[in-house]
Amino acid sequence: MIRSVVRGFGASLPKRVVTNREMEEKVDTSDEWIVQRTGIRQRYIAGEGETTASLGEAAARAALERAKLTPADIDLIILATSTPDNTFPATAVNIQNRLGMHHGAAFDVQAVCSGFIYAVTTADAYIRGGLARRVLVIGAETFSRILDWSDRTTCVLFGDGAGAIVLEAQETEGTNADRGVLTTKLRSDGAHKEKLYVDGGPSTTGTVGHLKMEGREVFKHAVGMITDVIEAAFEATGTTADDLDWLVPHQANRRIIDGSAKKLGIPLEKVVVTVDIHGNTSAASIPLALNEAASDGRIKEGDLVLLEAMGGGFTWGSVLLRW
């Protein structure tokens, strides 16, 4: 069986760190309130000249370097983002050009915070279908550019950044012991749009708009939806929570992360948490967390790793892979 195996990983963050103390000076909030409700202590905010494309390019180069590959070795670039540099062309094409890559194809995937899960699933389909041998999968966001900085309920939650992995086709035995993507599960339900959305767009207002969120409603649905796709991944592979080495969740809220792990019986010491240092970076959050845990040696070759996310739409999904 052909599996999509992680060859390399990388990340990129803006230069500027914004702490909760600094947020206290902007809006009526407190470090204590933010930490208690979300687990966030700081976030990175893009400055002048830092864009989704520039952050995505830097993360891509880091992933290629770790994989000991060059852009010439890549067949396809898939970028997950909700904050593109332009309405069109796709920011993936911009990154392709910045990498000096003039072959293959590049496109964006938009599934908000679930974007990286959707992008990995798409890349895996291309690889298993024989349409690509190596795919550069990137999650990159500059959510600071769509925030209402006077809305204390949302502006404290989000940050900017990018993460990337290189997936490569490798022939395997076709068992759960294989390295690579073992299964993916995607879901969506557009009935929940008003709970988390941006109030602008080319076809409606002709503006970029700002992020709007009903926080309690999102929280209410999150744990159940996340549990659904995780249990589906276990059922598809005949694995259980006991088999997992690491859970790498979307980094939206520490309470959602802890609640999901508890419901599934996954010990918190097996959960990678970076929401405290990155905030919610939407489609970038999972690859940023992967980079942290793989760089410091927690995630090792052969480990069974579960990725999961839920985002606006609602969209949600999971990827079970062996590192």
Secondary structure, DSSP 8 states (H G I E B T S, - for coil): -EEEEEEEEEEE--SEEEEHHHHHHHSS--HHHHHHHH---EEEE--TT--HHHHHHHHHHHHHHHHT--GGG-SEEEEE-SS-SSSSS-HHHHHHHHTT--SSEEEEE--GGGHHHHHHHHHHHHHHTTS-SEEEEEEEEEGGGG--TT-TTTTTTB-EEEEEEEEEEEE--SSTTSSEEEEEEEEE-GGGGGGEEES--TTTTSS---EEE-HHHHHHHHHHHHHHHHHHHHHHHT--GGG-SEEEE--S-HHHHHHHHHHHT--GGGB---HHHH-B-GGGHHHHHHHHHHHTTSS-TT-EEEEEEEETTTEEEEEEEE-
